[in-house]
Amino acid sequence: MKNTLETRLGLFFALAIVVAAILLHTIGALDWFSRHILITASFKNAQELKKGDLVKTAGVEIGRVEDVVLEDGRAKVTLKIKAKYPVKTDSKAFIKFTGLMGQNFVSIEGGTPGAPRIETGSIETGEQPDLGSLMAKIEDVATGVESLTKSFSTDNLSSLLGPLTDFINKNSAPLTATIGNMRLVSDNLATGKGTVGRLLSDDSLYTAAYATVTNLQYATSDVKSLAARADSMISQADAMITQVRGLVDQINKGQGTLGKFVKDEALYNETALAMTNLREILQKMNRGDGTVGKLINDDSFLKNAKLSLQKLDKATDGLEDQGPLSVLGLVIGSLF
């Protein structure tokens, strides 16, 4: 390429156009070619906010400050928001700073997905402490720290530690003895002397304690099983009591044989009459009245029965060689 005047002028104009585009993008002039919505926000203090400052949501630039004016003692800020970024009606605007040099921006926070978007109008605001108030608080903290460090001067420390030093000096001998005793106790513990020392160093004591705990666990398990059995027995007893109560209720209502016997007077009278008749029969039998009474009380009937059986026994001895008629005649003759 020839190094001519036309070439140098073309390069100069191209570079000027690039720089101009960067400057326009920096100040937000290029936003004129895209669609925007205007939203107003009212703050107690603008905090050095100026036209062209950024408007962000979640750290992303969504617009710029269009204007800052004073209205009724408050700072009315007009926000120019890109239309592609929706701002919800339940969102809030805060003025925040990005550094110690005072670079401020407007942060829009909150907003639920289901809320409608703001097409025009105002947005709620929230106030945050400005850089000046923060610096004032930091200065107060620094002053307090400085005062605290001044309180730790040599005189103040001597006044605080003086009584303690005097106490140590006056009781050096008892403190020395106490420290020696503590050292002796620690040496005994380390070497396993004494009850506590043996408790720390003797494995047999640990084994015995472990066995005791194990036995206690087994005993606890047995107690739990016994308690479970007792609960089962109590449940069974409750069931039996319920059944007995039901039977008693049936008896009281006259249901069932036993209930009828208890409640039905006719059945009771019949039973009493039957028992009276049975008693009379037994009395007759004991006196020897009637056939059964004589059978039980008369000895002659027993003798006659034995004699008849003996005759029958003799008659059956010769039955093997006799005919049927002969046997029949022999039996009748033997009996009579």
GIVENZI-V178320 format. One record per backbone hydrogen bond with DSSP energy under -0.5 kcal/mol. CO is the residue of the C=O (numbers start at 1). NH is the residue of the N-H. If there is no record, write none. Layout:
((CO,NH) (CO,NH))
//
This chain:
((2,4) (4,8) (5,9) (6,10) (7,11) (8,12) (9,13) (10,14) (11,15) (12,16) (13,17) (14,18) (15,19) (16,20) (17,21) (18,22) (19,23) (20,24) (21,25) (22,26) (23,27) (24,28) (24,29) (24,30) (28,31) (29,32) (30,33) (31,34) (35,83) (37,81) (38,121) (39,79) (40,123) (41,77) (43,75) (46,49) (50,53) (53,65) (54,106) (55,62) (55,63) (56,108) (57,60) (60,57) (62,82) (63,55) (64,66) (64,80) (65,52) (67,78) (69,76) (71,74) (74,71) (74,76) (75,43) (75,77) (76,69) (77,41) (77,79) (78,66) (78,67) (79,39) (79,81) (80,64) (81,37) (82,85) (84,86) (86,88) (87,118) (88,91) (90,111) (91,124) (92,109) (93,126) (94,96) (94,107) (96,105) (99,102) (102,104) (103,98) (105,96) (105,107) (106,56) (106,108) (107,94) (107,109) (109,92) (112,115) (116,89) (117,119) (121,40) (124,93) (126,95) (130,134) (131,135) (132,136) (133,137) (134,138) (135,139) (136,140) (137,141) (138,142) (139,143) (140,144) (141,145) (142,146) (143,147) (144,148) (145,149) (146,150) (147,151) (148,152) (149,152) (150,153) (153,157) (154,158) (155,159) (156,160) (157,161) (158,162) (161,165) (162,166) (163,167) (164,168) (165,169) (166,170) (167,171) (169,172) (171,175) (172,176) (173,177) (174,178) (175,179) (176,180) (177,181) (178,182) (179,183) (180,184) (181,185) (182,186) (183,187) (184,188) (185,189) (186,190) (187,191) (188,192) (188,193) (189,192) (193,197) (194,198) (195,199) (196,200) (197,201) (198,202) (201,203) (202,206) (203,207) (204,208) (205,209) (206,210) (207,211) (208,212) (209,213) (210,214) (211,215) (212,216) (213,217) (214,218) (215,219) (216,220) (217,221) (218,222) (219,223) (220,224) (221,225) (222,226) (223,227) (224,228) (225,229) (226,230) (227,231) (228,232) (229,233) (230,234) (231,235) (232,236) (233,237) (234,238) (235,239) (236,240) (237,241) (238,242) (239,243) (240,244) (241,245) (242,246) (243,247) (244,248) (245,249) (246,250) (247,251) (248,252) (249,253) (250,254) (250,255) (251,254) (255,259) (256,260) (257,261) (258,262) (259,263) (260,264) (263,265) (264,268) (265,269) (266,270) (267,271) (268,272) (269,273) (270,274) (271,275) (272,276) (273,277) (274,278) (275,279) (276,280) (277,281) (278,282) (279,283) (280,284) (281,285) (282,286) (283,287) (284,288) (284,289) (285,288) (289,293) (290,294) (291,295) (292,296) (293,297) (294,298) (297,299) (298,302) (299,303) (300,304) (301,305) (302,306) (303,307) (304,308) (305,309) (306,310) (307,311) (308,312) (309,313) (310,314) (311,315) (312,316) (313,317) (314,317) (314,318) (315,318) (316,319) (323,327) (324,328) (325,329) (326,330) (327,331) (328,332) (329,333) (330,334) (331,335) (332,336))
//
